[in-house]
Amino acid sequence: MIQQIDFSILNFIQDYIKCDFLDFLFPIITHLGDAGFVWILIAVSLMFFKNYRKTGVAMAIGLVLGLIIGNIILKNLFGRLRPFEVAEGINLLIKAPKDPSFPSGHTLASFISATIVFINHKKAGMWLFVLAFLIAFSRLYLYVHFPTDVLFGGILGVVIANLSLFLYKKFQKSN
């Protein structure tokens, strides 16, 4: 039942939203999230500025937790096939990911980062949420994740972001 809904959404995107411009744009957007690259770059950059150091450190904590919980534990625990591995006749616009589908690591890292920045710096956080949503949607558009992978990755990202901020504050109080 859930997989039928997932495929209905993916196929709607392919049938009604897919176009040459987005075929060009979404691989670029999705590659920003490869290995959390853009988020790691932002976190490290923020650590160089005193007013943003807390945010950068919290992002680093969150990204490490997301890697452990999402990519190492949950992906291997669930081992879910990706949509292009289940459906026939899908021509990918990017290189086929090799790891399991659930949860979406790109979405997880994006929502961890955007949430932490938003909590500490609302205006910048809003812009990062736009990027996070674009990266998450790119995973659906490119047919490499099911909507439930992306949805859960986003929710888990918000939870891990709040946990990271809690751990950071707890660590700061103990010093």
C-alpha positions in Angstrom: 0.0 0.0 0.0 2.7 2.5 1.0 4.9 1.6 -1.9 1.9 2.1 -4.3 1.5 5.6 -2.9 5.2 6.2 -3.2 5.2 5.1 -6.9 2.1 7.2 -7.6 3.9 10.3 -6.4 7.1 9.5 -8.2 5.2 8.8 -11.4 3.2 12.0 -11.1 6.5 13.9 -10.9 7.8 12.1 -14.0 4.5 12.5 -16.0 3.7 16.1 -15.1 6.7 18.0 -13.7 9.7 16.5 -15.6 11.2 18.8 -18.3 14.5 19.5 -19.9 15.3 22.5 -17.7 14.7 20.5 -14.5 16.6 17.5 -16.0 19.6 19.9 -16.1 18.9 21.6 -12.8 18.2 18.8 -10.4 21.3 16.8 -10.9 23.3 19.9 -10.0 21.1 20.5 -6.9 21.3 16.9 -5.8 25.1 16.8 -6.1 25.3 19.7 -3.6 24.1 17.1 -1.0 26.5 14.4 -2.1 28.3 13.2 1.1 26.9 16.2 2.9 29.4 18.4 1.0 27.6 21.7 1.1 26.5 21.2 4.7 30.0 20.3 5.9 31.4 23.3 4.0 28.9 25.6 5.7 29.5 24.1 9.2 33.3 24.4 8.9 32.9 28.0 7.6 30.7 29.0 10.5 33.2 27.7 13.0 35.6 30.5 11.9 33.3 33.2 13.2 32.7 33.7 16.9 29.0 34.7 16.5 28.3 31.5 14.4 30.7 29.0 16.0 28.0 27.4 18.1 25.9 26.8 15.0 28.8 25.4 13.1 29.8 23.0 15.9 26.1 21.9 16.4 25.9 21.3 12.7 29.0 19.1 12.8 27.6 17.1 15.7 24.3 16.7 13.9 26.0 15.6 10.6 28.0 13.0 12.5 24.9 11.7 14.3 23.0 11.7 11.0 25.8 9.7 9.4 25.8 7.1 12.2 22.0 6.9 12.7 20.8 7.3 9.1 23.5 6.0 6.8 25.2 3.4 8.9 22.4 2.0 11.2 19.0 2.6 9.5 20.0 2.1 5.8 21.6 -1.2 6.7 18.8 -2.2 9.0 16.1 -1.7 6.5 18.1 -2.4 3.3 15.3 -0.9 1.1 15.8 -1.0 -2.6 15.7 2.2 -4.5 12.8 3.1 -6.8 14.8 2.7 -10.0 15.8 -0.8 -8.8 12.1 -1.8 -8.4 10.5 -0.1 -11.4 11.4 -1.0 -15.0 12.6 1.3 -17.8 14.0 4.1 -15.6 16.8 6.1 -17.2 18.7 7.9 -14.4 20.1 11.4 -14.9 22.8 10.7 -12.3 25.0 7.8 -11.4 23.0 5.1 -9.6 23.5 5.2 -5.9 24.8 1.9 -4.4 23.6 2.2 -0.8 20.1 1.3 0.4 17.3 3.9 0.0 15.8 4.3 3.4 16.2 7.0 4.8 17.4 9.6 2.3 20.8 10.7 3.5 20.8 13.8 1.3 17.5 14.9 3.0 18.7 13.9 6.4 21.8 16.0 6.3 20.0 18.9 4.7 17.3 19.1 7.3 19.8 18.6 10.2 21.7 21.6 8.9 18.8 23.8 7.9 17.1 23.2 11.2 20.2 24.1 13.3 20.8 27.2 11.4 17.1 28.2 11.5 17.0 27.8 15.3 20.0 30.0 15.8 19.7 32.4 12.8 16.2 32.6 11.4 16.8 34.6 8.2 19.7 32.4 7.0 17.9 29.3 8.2 14.9 30.1 5.9 17.2 30.2 2.9 18.8 27.0 3.9 15.4 25.4 4.2 14.7 26.4 0.6 17.9 24.6 -0.4 17.1 21.6 1.9 13.6 21.2 0.2 15.2 21.5 -3.3 17.7 18.8 -2.5 15.0 16.6 -1.0 12.7 17.1 -4.0 15.7 16.4 -6.4 15.9 12.9 -4.9 12.3 12.2 -5.9 12.7 13.9 -9.3 15.7 11.8 -10.1 13.9 8.6 -9.1 16.5 7.6 -6.5 14.4 7.8 -3.4 10.8 7.0 -2.5 8.7 9.8 -0.9 8.7 8.0 2.4 12.5 7.9 2.3 12.6 11.6 1.9 9.8 12.3 4.4 11.4 10.2 7.1 14.8 11.7 6.3 13.4 15.2 6.8 11.6 14.3 10.1 14.7 12.5 11.5 16.8 15.4 10.4 14.7 17.8 12.5 14.9 15.4 15.5 18.7 15.0 15.2 19.2 18.7 14.8 17.4 19.3 18.1 19.3 16.5 19.8 22.6 18.1 18.5 21.7 21.5 20.0 20.7 19.8 23.3 24.1 17.9 23.4 26.0 21.0 22.5 24.3 23.0 25.3 24.8 20.1 27.8 28.5 19.9 26.9 28.9 23.7 27.2 27.4 23.7 30.7 29.7 20.9 31.9 32.8 22.9 30.9 
